Amino acid sequence: MEATLPSDTWVFPAPEDASEPVPKPTVDKWMAQLFETAGLAKPPRVGWHSLRPKWATERRGHAIPDLMAAGGWASSEALMRYLKADD
């Protein structure tokens, strides 16, 4: 685990080894199953990473260091790329 991460516990640990994250193919399968269960067509190139801008923007107003830690951003500059301006 990298020293810059806020925790040594994964949100979705691998079933075989909790010190590792769930493998990407498994997570991609979960995303496809969510769309299928909801009766929606999964848009091309939409994955979990697509949710990061929405997540960050909905938490605007929280302290930047807290957002960085919760969202896994290593720098405030990286976080700012995800925040969307109000219309």
C-alpha positions, 0 to 999 in steps of 0.5 A: 500500500502506498504511503500517500493513501489515507487507509490500508483498507480497500473499499472493495477488497479482493475476496482472495486477498483483502490486502488487494483491491477487487480486480478491474474486470470484476468491477467492470462486470459489476458496472455492466450488471448495474446498467442491465438490472436498471434496464439501461443501455450502458453508454460506451466508455462509461465506467466507475471513473466517470462518477468521480466528477459528480462525486467531487462536485456534490461535495463542493464546500467540504475542506479540500484536504478532506475531499482529497483523502476521501476521493483518493486525489494526491494533489489539490490540482488533480482534484480541481480537474474533477470539480464542475462549475455551476451552470 
